[in-house]
Amino acid sequence: MSSSVGSTDNPIGTEMVFEDDAVRIWRIDLEPGQEAGWHTHYLDYTTVILEGDVVERPNADGSVDRIEVQPGQLMRWYQGPLRHMLRNVGSRTFRNVIVEIKNSSTGA
């Protein structure tokens, strides 16, 4: 695992499962009431929901986003570096996969 931003010094999820020159892939697995720590996304990313119902995303600016999720849902984020955490406030286990895009140039 590299020591680049978004890896071990800034864990985006509960486990990094893959990394190459183009993408970094994380999993988040949270039981009801569990939290994923504070982190910052420096790369654009896509989230794929595997399981869950409701999460909250407290943000460094004091706001809290409540997000209802369902399996199979995709979310694409282009927000830039907003520090936040994630809390499972639902009644079901929350699981997702995060794919960070390292280079947005497709060469096409």
N, C-alpha and C positions, 0 to 999 in steps of 0.2 A: 504494500500500500504506500503510495507516495505521501509526502508531507505537504502537498500543495493545499491552498485554501480550499475549504470544503471537505477535507479529509479528516485525519485524526485530530487536528487542532480546532476544527469547526464541524463536528459531526452533524450532518443534515438529517440522518435517520438513525435508527437503532443498530443498523448493520450495513456496511458497504459490501455489495455482493459482486460488483464487477467494475473495472476501470480500464480504459484504453485511451488512445489519443483523441477520440471523438466524443466519448460519453463517460459519465460516472453514474452508476446505478446503486440506489439505496433501497432498503426496506425499512418500514416503520411498522412495528407490531406493538400495540398498546391495549392492555386489558382496560375495562371500564375503570375510570379514576386515575389511570397512569398518564404520565407526561413524557414528551420528548423534549430535551433541554433546549435552551436558547441557542440560536444559530442564525447565520446570515447567508442568504443565497446570493452569490456573486455571478452565477450563471443562469440563463433562462432554463426552465425545466418543465417537464410534464409529469403529472401525477396520475397514476392508474389506481383506482380504488378496488381492492380485492374483497373487503369485508368492512362492515361498520354501519353506523346510523347517524351519529352527531358528534362533531368535534368542535372545539373552540381554539382559536389562534390568537392568544394575547400578543400584542405588538409592542415594540419598544416605545412607541409614541403614546402608549396608554390605552389605545383602542383595542377592542376585542371583537374578532370576527367569529360569528357562529355559523358553521357550515354543515348543512345536512348532506350526507353522502349516501351513495348506494353502490353495490358491487357493479363493476363494469364502467363506472363513470370516469371520464377523463377530464382533467383540468390542466390548462396551459397557462403558465405564469410568466409574465414579462415585467415584473414589478421593480426590478433593481434591488439593491441591497437594503431591505427592511428587516431589521433584527426581530425575530419572533420565536415562539415556542409552540407546541401543540399539545392539547389536552383532550383525552377521550372523555367526554361528558355524556356519552350515550350508554345504552344498556347492553351493547354487543361489543365484542372484540373489534378493534379497528386495525386493519392491515392495508397497507398500500405499498406501491413501488414508485420511486421517484427517479426519473431519468434526467440528469443534468446534461445539457448540450454544451460541449466545450468550444466548438467552432461552428458558428451559424452559417458559414459559407459552404454551399453545396457543390460548387464547382460546375454547376449546370449552366 
